[in-house]
Amino acid sequence: MKDFNLLGLSGSLRKGSWNTRLLHEAARLGDARLTLADLRLPLYDGDLEDAEGIPRAVEALAAQVAEADAVLIATPEYNQCFSGVLKNALDWVSRVKGNPWRDKPVGIVSAAAGRAGGARAQYALRLAMTPFRPRLLTGPEVMVAAAEDQFDENGHLTGGNYARLLTLLVEGLKEATGKG
């Protein structure tokens, strides 16, 4: 029975995203119930916030973060950094009263076309998460390089040591919540 509630944030909105596949694979390998967050949020705009308040979609995302046992963030690497989609979501959630990230177990993974597998994006994302004070797992690092060649037709990882590392990361998230 899947009693571990994992919230997945994919920094790629693209249909067929390798990072979204990676989140599904993490849930499958880690025997977790995955909820994918909807990061199709309006661009952060202080004037919009002043005029209309926090958008419902942002409130919903913050509630999902708060309610999840753990969060797994999958980021592509765009121009040596994580995606604007993720940055926008982090900026919006930072405006919600309270801090749903505080002490929340969080893992970071990446899948990218390049040979570094999104390493620079992960490092930048770790830095961006620091002000929120989550329980950010430092490893194992899962950086899927040449991602187009690493998944089979069912979306399962096929290459390298990635499946083992991803399993260990989800196990680490479970341990951080006391469900391991």
Beta strands, then each sheet from edge to edge (+ up, - down):
strand 1: 5-10
strand 2: 33-36
strand 3: 70-75
strand 4: 105-111
strand 5: 135-136
strand 6: 142-144
sheet 1: 2+ 1+ 3+ 4+ 5+
sheet 2: 2+ 1+ 3+ 4+ 6+
end
